[in-house]
Amino acid sequence: MEKQWQTINPDPETLRRLSHQVKCSPLVARLLAIRGIESKIQATRFLQPSLSDLTPPMELAGMNEAVERIHRALTAGEKILVFGDYDADGITATAALVGFLRHCGARASYYIPHRIADGYGLGADFINNRAIPAGVGLIITADCGSASSEAVSLARQAGIHTIVTDHHPMTRIPLDAIAVVNPTRPECRANLAHLAGVGVAFYLIIALRAHLRKSGFWKNRREPNLKQLCDLVAVGTIADVAPLIAENRALAIAGLRQINQGVRPGIAALIRLSGSPDAPTDAEAVAFRLAPRLNAAGRLAHARMACELLLTDNTQKAGRLAKALCRLNNRRQSMEQDLLETILAGLPRLPGQMAQPALVVDGHRWHEGILGIVAARLVRRYHRPAVVISTHNGMGRGSARSIEGVDLTAVLKRCADLLDRFGGHPLAAGLSLPTASVSAFRSRLETVVGEMTTGLDAGPRLSIDAHVPLETITPELMNSLARLEPFGQGNPYPLFMDTGVRVHASKTVGDRHRQMVLEDGSGNGGRHPAIQFNVPGISLGVDRFRKIAYRPQWNYWNGRKRLQLIVEATDPGS
């Protein structure tokens, strides 16, 4: 779908003030202003984030009750079980909690449900069949539990206490929980709703360590340095596409430093096997190399594999598990492509579907582990919310993805009478429903999304940060941009534009990608290697672009580091 080019133009006075106060280039000042930073204090906190500036954990509602109950469990030697989610956020949250509790000498174990056999979240079956027979005294959820009132109540009746740590939107808390630590709960005033599940778990760990310090717990054992857990926090936060702002930014930076030191055997092994081992691991590498491999375990096998990878201190075990995850990820990529092609081939047989503001597709026994990533690819392709549903034995399970401006949680609430279960975030959600309700759900969703999208732009926007001529792309400019890292959700990699760009050379790579050598219109600014990914109908005959949108990046290959342009869009002109 054709993108609408839009150049962002911040207030000129703000740019002048920032450039002077922060002592940065006009370009950096512009990028800061575009990110909503307007004062020296805001800029300093953004450019020099510190763990010492984190919001105090005790500001989170439920935190005091949580740490006191865990302290009692540690003192009494109770069995503590961490119940996690099967995505990378839940896996890293589980690993962080289990690792810390074991360091405290706790009788700590964990359980992550199987995506298909168990489904999402803490359920009654787990309480009856696992927690009670195992003699568990305390359950701590990780990245889940907010919607598990029935299971929490059942556990309470059996004498098992539950502490919920989660970040998913909630309107009411499980009343029988000993504590619910979720920054989205209505009465919480901590302003930490941007935390991922692993961020909430880490906040519990910070508070617990401080509580134990006051009680003298660390007199006879080494108090852990929590920076050593920041690698897990960074991976989970980035993988869950949480905004890299405020606390998340400080945690991600600390975590990326930890990752690049190669301290945790599991992450180090995964980096070695996932390509470009010479390149430093940044947020992009976490999002596109580490996270998919961790998620592959929960999608196609069992997330326990990924959690064990993160918990082990044994380099040989880490290597074996990392290889297994890479194999699973390769299989996931193949299955994902096959399902996408099946869906695309079937769309012409759905009359009027492509004219609708939302896309709902269903099929018999599609693999549930890949529905979400296929839905995301449909969203990118057609710029509208998409729901992919797998049906079996009279029930359908689906994953939904959305676009900016369409809140899936609000959409699904208006379809609640047709759904058996649903939950998630504004841009990503899961659901289940009777197969017989799929058609009615499709019609309702199309109506609701149609109402929400009235007045929104029809196509995707290409937001240009600045007009930056190719001749000005230098190592010095790249160093100034590095001050804004890590890039990701909430802090996107800067997107620049140039005009009158010449194509010195061009060739097709891997059928769908265009590799080029570009130079500015005058021909005096040097030549720049460039690549454009997934180009429909590649034409190599173009020798000039009226304008291009691009991101300058370092490319690491065979021990060398060189500048490369990632071309996001081109306009050949007439």
C-alpha positions as CSV (number, residue, x, y, z in Angstrom):
1,M,0.0,0.0,0.0
2,E,1.3,3.5,-1.0
3,K,2.6,5.5,2.0
4,Q,1.9,9.1,2.6
5,W,5.1,11.1,3.1
6,Q,4.8,13.6,5.9
7,T,7.7,15.8,7.2
8,I,7.5,16.6,10.9
9,N,8.1,20.3,11.7
10,P,8.7,21.1,15.4
11,D,8.6,24.6,16.8
12,P,11.7,26.5,15.6
13,E,12.1,28.3,18.9
14,T,12.2,25.0,20.8
15,L,14.9,23.8,18.5
16,R,17.1,26.9,19.1
17,R,16.6,26.6,22.8
18,L,17.4,22.9,23.0
19,S,20.4,23.2,20.8
20,H,21.8,26.0,23.0
21,Q,21.0,24.5,26.4
22,V,21.9,20.9,25.6
23,K,24.9,21.9,23.5
24,C,23.9,19.6,20.7
25,S,23.6,19.9,16.9
26,P,20.4,21.4,15.3
27,L,19.6,17.9,14.0
28,V,19.8,16.3,17.4
29,A,17.7,19.1,18.9
30,R,15.1,18.5,16.1
31,L,15.0,14.8,16.9
32,L,14.6,15.5,20.6
33,A,11.7,18.0,20.0
34,I,10.0,15.5,17.7
35,R,10.1,13.0,20.6
36,G,8.3,15.5,22.9
37,I,11.4,16.8,24.7
38,E,11.2,20.5,25.2
39,S,13.4,21.4,28.2
40,K,17.0,20.9,29.3
41,I,15.8,18.7,32.2
42,Q,13.8,16.4,29.9
43,A,16.7,16.3,27.4
44,T,19.3,15.4,30.1
45,R,17.1,12.6,31.5
46,F,16.6,11.3,27.9
47,L,20.2,11.5,26.8
48,Q,21.7,10.4,30.2
49,P,19.2,8.0,31.7
50,S,20.2,6.4,35.0
51,L,18.9,3.6,37.1
52,S,19.1,5.9,40.1
53,D,16.3,7.9,38.5
54,L,13.8,5.0,38.5
55,T,10.4,5.7,40.1
56,P,10.5,4.2,43.6
57,P,9.0,0.7,43.5
58,M,6.9,1.2,46.6
59,E,4.8,3.7,44.6
60,L,3.2,0.7,42.8
61,A,0.0,-0.3,44.5
62,G,0.2,-3.7,46.1
63,M,4.0,-3.7,46.4
64,N,4.3,-3.5,50.2
65,E,1.9,-6.5,50.6
66,A,3.8,-8.5,48.0
67,V,7.3,-8.1,49.5
68,E,6.1,-8.8,53.0
69,R,4.4,-12.0,51.9
70,I,7.5,-13.2,50.0
71,H,9.6,-12.4,53.0
72,R,7.4,-14.6,55.1
73,A,7.6,-17.4,52.5
74,L,11.4,-17.2,52.5
75,T,11.6,-17.3,56.3
76,A,9.2,-20.2,56.6
77,G,10.8,-22.2,53.8
78,E,7.5,-22.4,51.8
79,K,7.5,-23.7,48.3
80,I,7.3,-20.7,45.9
81,L,6.1,-21.2,42.3
82,V,6.5,-18.6,39.6
83,F,3.8,-18.9,37.0
84,G,4.9,-17.2,33.7
85,D,3.6,-16.4,30.2
86,Y,5.0,-18.2,27.2
87,D,6.2,-15.2,25.2
88,A,9.6,-13.5,25.6
89,D,8.3,-11.0,28.1
90,G,6.9,-13.7,30.3
91,I,9.9,-15.9,29.9
92,T,12.4,-13.2,30.9
93,A,10.1,-12.1,33.8
94,T,10.0,-15.7,35.0
95,A,13.8,-16.2,34.7
96,A,14.4,-12.9,36.6
97,L,12.1,-13.8,39.5
98,V,13.3,-17.5,39.7
99,G,17.0,-16.5,39.6
100,F,16.6,-13.9,42.3
101,L,14.5,-16.1,44.6
102,R,17.0,-19.0,44.2
103,H,19.8,-16.6,45.1
104,C,17.8,-15.9,48.3
105,G,17.8,-19.6,49.1
106,A,14.1,-20.0,48.3
107,R,12.5,-23.3,47.4
108,A,11.6,-21.8,44.1
109,S,10.3,-23.5,40.9
110,Y,8.5,-22.2,37.9
111,Y,5.8,-23.3,35.4
112,I,5.1,-21.8,32.0
113,P,2.0,-23.2,30.3
114,H,2.0,-24.8,26.9
115,R,0.4,-22.5,24.4
116,I,-1.9,-25.0,22.8
117,A,-2.4,-27.7,25.5
118,D,-2.8,-25.3,28.4
119,G,-3.7,-22.0,26.8
120,Y,-3.0,-18.5,28.2
121,G,-2.9,-17.6,31.9
122,L,-3.3,-19.1,35.3
123,G,-6.2,-21.6,35.3
124,A,-8.2,-23.8,37.6
125,D,-6.7,-26.9,36.1
126,F,-3.2,-25.8,37.1
127,I,-4.3,-25.2,40.7
128,N,-6.1,-28.5,41.0
129,N,-3.6,-30.7,39.1
130,R,-0.2,-29.2,39.8
131,A,-0.1,-26.5,42.5
132,I,-2.1,-28.4,45.2
133,P,-0.4,-31.8,44.7
134,A,3.0,-30.1,44.7
135,G,2.4,-28.5,48.1
136,V,2.9,-25.0,46.8
137,G,2.4,-22.3,49.4
138,L,2.8,-19.1,47.3
139,I,2.3,-18.5,43.6
140,I,3.8,-15.4,41.9
141,T,2.6,-14.7,38.4
142,A,4.9,-13.2,35.8
143,D,3.4,-11.2,32.9
144,C,-0.1,-12.7,33.6
145,G,-2.7,-13.2,36.2
146,S,-4.8,-10.1,36.1
147,A,-7.7,-11.9,34.6
148,S,-7.3,-15.1,36.6
149,S,-9.8,-14.4,39.4
150,E,-11.3,-17.9,39.3
151,A,-7.9,-19.6,39.7
152,V,-6.7,-17.2,42.3
153,S,-9.9,-17.8,44.4
154,L,-9.5,-21.6,44.0
155,A,-5.9,-21.4,45.2
156,R,-6.9,-19.3,48.2
157,Q,-9.5,-21.9,49.2
158,A,-6.8,-24.5,49.0
159,G,-4.6,-22.4,51.3
160,I,-2.3,-21.2,48.5
161,H,-1.6,-17.5,48.3
162,T,-1.1,-15.6,45.0
163,I,0.8,-12.5,44.1
164,V,0.0,-11.2,40.7
165,T,2.7,-9.3,38.7
166,D,1.4,-8.2,35.3
167,H,1.1,-5.2,33.0
168,H,-1.9,-6.1,30.9
169,P,-4.7,-3.6,31.1
170,M,-7.2,-4.3,33.9
171,T,-10.3,-2.8,35.3
172,R,-10.7,-4.9,38.4
173,I,-8.3,-7.0,40.5
174,P,-8.6,-10.6,41.5
175,L,-10.0,-10.0,45.0
176,D,-8.5,-13.2,46.6
177,A,-5.0,-12.3,45.6
178,I,-2.6,-11.4,48.5
179,A,-1.2,-8.6,46.2
180,V,-1.7,-7.4,42.7
181,V,1.3,-5.4,41.3
182,N,0.1,-4.0,38.0
183,P,0.7,-0.4,37.0
184,T,-2.5,-0.4,35.0
185,R,-4.8,-1.1,37.9
186,P,-7.2,1.8,38.3
187,E,-6.0,3.0,41.7
188,C,-2.3,2.8,40.9
189,R,-0.8,6.3,40.7
190,A,2.8,5.3,39.9
191,N,2.7,6.4,36.2
192,L,4.4,3.2,35.2
193,A,1.9,1.8,32.7
194,H,4.7,1.7,30.1
195,L,6.5,-1.1,31.9
196,A,6.6,-4.5,30.3
197,G,5.8,-7.6,32.4
198,V,9.5,-8.2,33.0
199,G,9.7,-4.5,34.1
200,V,7.0,-5.1,36.7
201,A,8.8,-8.2,37.9
202,F,12.1,-6.4,38.2
203,Y,10.4,-3.6,40.2
204,L,9.2,-6.4,42.6
205,I,12.8,-7.7,42.8
206,I,14.1,-4.2,43.6
207,A,11.5,-3.7,46.4
208,L,12.1,-7.1,47.8
209,R,15.9,-6.7,47.9
210,A,15.4,-3.4,49.8
211,H,12.9,-4.9,52.2
212,L,15.2,-7.9,52.9
213,R,18.1,-5.4,53.5
214,K,16.1,-3.6,56.2
215,S,15.3,-6.9,57.9
216,G,19.0,-7.9,58.0
217,F,18.5,-10.8,55.5
218,W,21.7,-10.0,53.7
219,K,24.0,-10.2,56.8
220,N,24.9,-13.8,56.2
221,R,24.6,-14.0,52.4
222,R,25.8,-11.9,49.5
223,E,23.4,-9.2,48.4
224,P,22.9,-9.5,44.6
225,N,23.8,-6.7,42.2
226,L,20.5,-6.2,40.3
227,K,22.3,-4.8,37.2
228,Q,23.0,-8.5,36.4
229,L,19.3,-9.0,35.8
230,C,19.0,-6.0,33.5
231,D,19.9,-8.1,30.4
232,L,16.7,-10.0,31.0
233,V,14.7,-6.8,31.5
234,A,16.0,-5.3,28.3
235,V,15.2,-8.4,26.2
236,G,11.7,-8.8,27.6
237,T,10.9,-5.0,27.3
238,I,12.2,-4.8,23.7
239,A,10.6,-8.1,22.7
240,D,7.2,-7.0,24.0
241,V,7.5,-3.8,22.0
242,A,7.1,-1.7,25.1
243,P,7.9,2.0,24.5
244,L,11.6,2.8,25.1
245,I,10.9,5.9,27.2
246,A,11.4,6.9,30.8
247,E,12.2,3.8,33.0
248,N,12.2,1.5,30.1
249,R,15.0,3.5,28.4
250,A,17.2,3.4,31.5
251,L,16.6,-0.4,31.9
252,A,17.2,-1.1,28.3
253,I,20.5,0.8,28.2
254,A,21.7,-1.0,31.3
255,G,20.6,-4.3,29.9
256,L,22.2,-3.9,26.5
257,R,25.5,-3.1,28.3
258,Q,25.2,-6.3,30.2
259,I,24.4,-8.3,27.1
260,N,27.4,-6.9,25.3
261,Q,29.6,-8.0,28.1
262,G,28.6,-11.6,27.3
263,V,27.9,-12.5,31.0
264,R,24.8,-14.7,30.6
265,P,25.8,-17.9,28.8
266,G,22.3,-18.4,27.2
267,I,22.1,-15.0,25.6
268,A,25.8,-15.1,24.5
269,A,25.1,-18.5,22.8
270,L,22.0,-17.2,21.1
271,I,23.9,-14.1,19.8
272,R,26.7,-16.3,18.4
273,L,24.2,-18.5,16.5
274,S,21.9,-15.7,15.2
275,G,24.2,-13.9,12.8
276,S,26.6,-10.9,12.9
277,P,28.5,-11.9,16.0
278,D,31.0,-9.0,15.4
279,A,28.3,-6.4,15.7
280,P,27.4,-5.0,19.1
281,T,24.0,-6.1,20.2
282,D,21.5,-3.2,20.1
283,A,17.8,-2.9,20.5
284,E,17.2,-3.9,16.8
285,A,19.3,-7.0,17.3
286,V,17.3,-8.0,20.3
287,A,14.0,-7.4,18.5
288,F,14.9,-9.2,15.3
289,R,17.4,-11.8,16.3
290,L,17.1,-12.7,20.0
291,A,13.3,-12.2,20.6
292,P,12.1,-14.4,17.7
293,R,14.3,-17.3,18.8
294,L,13.1,-17.1,22.4
295,N,9.5,-16.8,21.2
296,A,9.9,-19.8,18.9
297,A,10.0,-22.1,21.9
298,G,6.6,-21.0,23.1
299,R,5.2,-20.9,19.6
300,L,6.2,-24.4,18.3
301,A,7.4,-26.4,21.3
302,H,7.5,-25.3,25.0
303,A,8.7,-22.0,26.4
304,R,10.5,-23.9,29.2
305,M,13.4,-24.4,26.7
306,A,13.9,-20.7,26.4
307,C,13.6,-20.1,30.2
308,E,16.2,-22.8,30.9
309,L,18.5,-21.2,28.4
310,L,18.3,-17.9,30.3
311,L,18.7,-19.6,33.7
312,T,21.6,-21.9,33.0
313,D,25.2,-21.1,34.0
314,N,26.5,-24.1,31.9
315,T,27.9,-23.0,28.6
316,Q,27.5,-26.4,27.0
317,K,23.8,-26.6,28.0
318,A,23.4,-23.0,26.8
319,G,24.9,-24.0,23.4
320,R,22.6,-27.0,23.0
321,L,19.5,-25.0,23.9
322,A,20.4,-22.1,21.7
323,K,20.9,-24.4,18.7
324,A,17.5,-26.0,19.4
325,L,15.8,-22.5,19.5
326,C,17.5,-21.5,16.2
327,R,16.1,-24.7,14.5
328,L,12.7,-23.9,15.9
329,N,12.9,-20.4,14.6
330,N,13.8,-21.6,11.1
331,R,10.8,-23.9,11.2
332,R,8.6,-21.1,12.4
333,Q,9.7,-18.8,9.5
334,S,8.8,-21.5,7.0
335,M,5.4,-22.2,8.6
336,E,4.6,-18.5,8.8
337,Q,5.3,-18.0,5.1
338,D,3.2,-21.0,4.2
339,L,0.3,-19.8,6.2
340,L,0.6,-16.2,4.9
341,E,0.6,-17.5,1.3
342,T,-2.5,-19.7,2.0
343,I,-4.3,-16.7,3.4
344,L,-3.3,-14.4,0.5
345,A,-4.4,-17.0,-2.0
346,G,-7.8,-17.3,-0.3
347,L,-8.6,-13.6,0.0
348,P,-10.0,-13.3,-3.6
349,R,-12.6,-15.9,-2.5
350,L,-13.9,-13.6,0.2
351,P,-16.2,-11.2,-1.7
352,G,-16.0,-7.6,-0.4
353,Q,-13.4,-8.5,2.3
354,M,-10.7,-6.2,1.0
355,A,-13.2,-3.2,1.0
356,Q,-13.7,-3.6,4.8
357,P,-11.8,-1.6,7.4
358,A,-10.7,-4.8,9.2
359,L,-9.5,-8.2,8.0
360,V,-10.8,-11.4,9.7
361,V,-9.6,-14.8,8.3
362,D,-10.1,-18.3,9.7
363,G,-9.0,-21.8,8.8
364,H,-9.2,-25.3,10.2
365,R,-6.3,-26.3,12.5
366,W,-3.9,-23.5,11.5
367,H,-1.0,-23.7,13.9
368,E,-1.9,-21.4,16.8
369,G,1.7,-20.5,17.5
370,I,2.1,-18.4,14.4
371,L,-1.3,-16.7,14.2
372,G,0.0,-13.4,15.7
373,I,3.0,-13.0,13.5
374,V,0.9,-13.7,10.4
375,A,-1.7,-11.2,11.6
376,A,1.1,-8.6,12.0
377,R,2.2,-9.2,8.4
378,L,-1.3,-8.7,7.1
379,V,-1.5,-5.4,9.0
380,R,1.7,-4.2,7.5
381,R,0.5,-5.3,4.0
382,Y,-3.0,-3.9,4.1
383,H,-2.8,-1.2,6.9
384,R,-5.9,-2.3,8.8
385,P,-6.5,-4.4,11.9
386,A,-6.3,-8.1,11.2
387,V,-7.5,-11.2,13.1
388,V,-6.3,-14.7,12.2
389,I,-8.3,-17.5,13.7
390,S,-7.6,-21.3,13.9
391,T,-10.7,-23.5,14.3
392,H,-10.8,-27.0,15.8
393,N,-13.5,-29.1,17.5
394,G,-16.1,-26.3,17.4
395,M,-13.8,-23.6,18.9
396,G,-11.6,-20.9,17.4
397,R,-8.5,-19.3,18.9
398,G,-7.2,-16.2,17.3
399,S,-4.6,-13.5,17.4
400,A,-5.3,-9.9,16.5
401,R,-3.0,-7.0,15.5
402,S,-3.9,-3.4,14.9
403,I,-2.8,0.0,13.6
404,E,-2.3,3.2,15.5
405,G,-5.6,4.8,16.3
406,V,-7.5,1.5,16.7
407,D,-7.4,0.2,20.3
408,L,-8.0,-3.6,20.1
409,T,-9.0,-3.8,23.8
410,A,-11.8,-1.3,23.2
411,V,-12.8,-3.1,19.9
412,L,-13.0,-6.5,21.5
413,K,-15.0,-5.3,24.5
414,R,-17.7,-4.3,22.0
415,C,-17.6,-7.9,20.7
416,A,-17.5,-9.5,24.1
417,D,-20.9,-11.2,23.8
418,L,-19.5,-13.2,20.9
419,L,-16.3,-14.2,22.5
420,D,-15.5,-16.9,25.0
421,R,-12.3,-15.1,26.2
422,F,-10.1,-12.2,25.2
423,G,-7.3,-10.0,26.4
424,G,-4.2,-8.1,25.5
425,H,-3.0,-4.6,24.5
426,P,-4.2,-1.8,22.2
427,L,-2.1,-3.1,19.3
428,A,-2.0,-6.9,20.0
429,A,-4.6,-9.2,21.5
430,G,-5.7,-12.8,21.8
431,L,-9.2,-14.3,21.7
432,S,-11.2,-17.5,21.7
433,L,-14.8,-18.0,20.4
434,P,-17.1,-20.7,19.2
435,T,-16.6,-21.6,15.5
436,A,-20.2,-20.8,14.9
437,S,-19.7,-17.2,16.0
438,V,-16.8,-16.4,13.6
439,S,-19.1,-15.0,10.9
440,A,-21.0,-12.8,13.4
441,F,-17.7,-11.7,15.0
442,R,-16.3,-10.7,11.6
443,S,-19.3,-8.5,10.9
444,R,-19.3,-6.9,14.3
445,L,-15.5,-6.2,14.2
446,E,-15.8,-4.6,10.7
447,T,-18.6,-2.4,12.0
448,V,-16.8,-1.3,15.2
449,V,-13.4,-0.7,13.4
450,G,-15.3,1.2,10.7
451,E,-16.7,3.6,13.3
452,M,-13.3,4.0,15.0
453,T,-11.4,4.7,11.7
454,T,-13.8,7.4,10.5
455,G,-11.6,10.4,9.9
456,L,-8.3,8.5,10.1
457,D,-5.9,8.6,7.2
458,A,-6.7,5.9,4.7
459,G,-3.1,4.7,4.2
460,P,0.1,4.4,6.3
461,R,2.1,7.5,6.9
462,L,5.9,7.8,6.4
463,S,6.9,10.3,9.1
464,I,10.1,12.1,8.0
465,D,12.2,13.5,10.8
466,A,14.4,15.8,8.6
467,H,15.7,16.6,5.2
468,V,19.3,15.3,5.4
469,P,21.4,15.3,2.2
470,L,23.4,12.2,1.7
471,E,26.6,14.2,1.5
472,T,26.2,15.0,5.3
473,I,26.1,11.4,6.4
474,T,29.4,11.0,8.1
475,P,30.8,9.0,11.1
476,E,30.5,12.2,13.2
477,L,26.8,12.4,12.4
478,M,26.4,8.8,13.3
479,N,28.0,9.4,16.7
480,S,25.6,12.2,17.4
481,L,22.6,10.0,16.5
482,A,24.0,7.3,18.8
483,R,23.2,9.6,21.8
484,L,19.5,8.9,21.1
485,E,19.8,5.1,21.3
486,P,18.3,2.6,22.0
487,F,15.7,3.0,19.2
488,G,12.4,1.1,19.1
489,Q,8.8,1.7,20.0
490,G,8.3,5.2,21.4
491,N,11.7,6.2,20.1
492,P,11.9,5.2,16.5
493,Y,15.1,5.2,14.5
494,P,15.4,8.6,12.8
495,L,14.0,8.6,9.2
496,F,15.6,11.1,6.8
497,M,14.8,12.3,3.3
498,D,16.9,13.5,0.4
499,T,16.0,14.6,-3.1
500,G,17.5,14.3,-6.5
501,V,19.4,11.1,-5.6
502,R,21.3,9.3,-8.3
503,V,21.6,5.5,-8.6
504,H,25.2,4.7,-9.4
505,A,24.6,1.0,-9.4
506,S,21.8,-1.4,-8.6
507,K,21.2,-5.2,-8.4
508,T,18.6,-7.6,-7.0
509,V,19.5,-9.6,-3.9
510,G,17.5,-12.6,-2.8
511,D,14.7,-12.0,-5.2
512,R,13.0,-9.3,-3.2
513,H,15.7,-6.9,-2.1
514,R,17.4,-4.1,-4.1
515,Q,21.0,-3.4,-3.3
516,M,22.3,0.0,-4.6
517,V,25.1,2.5,-4.6
518,L,23.6,6.0,-4.2
519,E,25.0,9.5,-4.6
520,D,23.6,13.0,-4.2
521,G,22.3,14.9,-7.2
522,S,25.5,16.9,-7.6
523,G,27.7,13.8,-7.7
524,N,30.2,15.5,-5.4
525,G,29.2,14.1,-2.1
526,G,30.6,10.6,-2.4
527,R,28.8,7.3,-2.9
528,H,26.8,5.4,-0.3
529,P,26.0,1.6,-0.2
530,A,22.3,1.2,0.3
531,I,19.7,-1.6,0.5
532,Q,15.9,-1.6,0.2
533,F,14.1,-4.7,1.5
534,N,11.0,-6.3,0.1
535,V,10.6,-4.2,-3.0
536,P,7.5,-5.2,-5.0
537,G,8.2,-5.5,-8.7
538,I,11.9,-4.5,-8.5
539,S,13.0,-2.3,-11.4
540,L,16.7,-2.0,-11.9
541,G,16.3,0.5,-14.7
542,V,15.8,3.5,-12.5
543,D,18.9,5.8,-12.5
544,R,17.5,8.6,-10.3
545,F,15.0,9.1,-7.5
546,R,13.0,12.3,-7.0
547,K,13.3,11.6,-3.3
548,I,14.1,8.8,-1.0
549,A,13.3,8.1,2.7
550,Y,16.3,6.4,4.5
551,R,17.9,5.5,7.8
552,P,21.7,5.6,8.0
553,Q,23.2,2.6,9.9
554,W,26.4,0.9,10.6
555,N,26.9,-2.4,8.8
556,Y,29.2,-5.0,10.3
557,W,30.5,-7.7,8.0
558,N,33.6,-9.8,8.0
559,G,35.1,-7.8,10.9
560,R,34.6,-4.5,9.0
561,K,32.3,-1.6,9.9
562,R,30.9,0.7,7.2
563,L,28.1,3.1,6.7
564,Q,25.0,1.9,4.9
565,L,21.7,3.4,4.0
566,I,18.5,1.4,4.7
567,V,16.0,2.8,2.1
568,E,12.5,2.7,3.4
569,A,10.7,4.3,0.4
570,T,11.5,5.9,-3.0
571,D,9.7,8.2,-5.3
572,P,11.1,7.9,-8.9
573,G,9.1,10.9,-10.0
574,S,8.0,11.2,-13.6
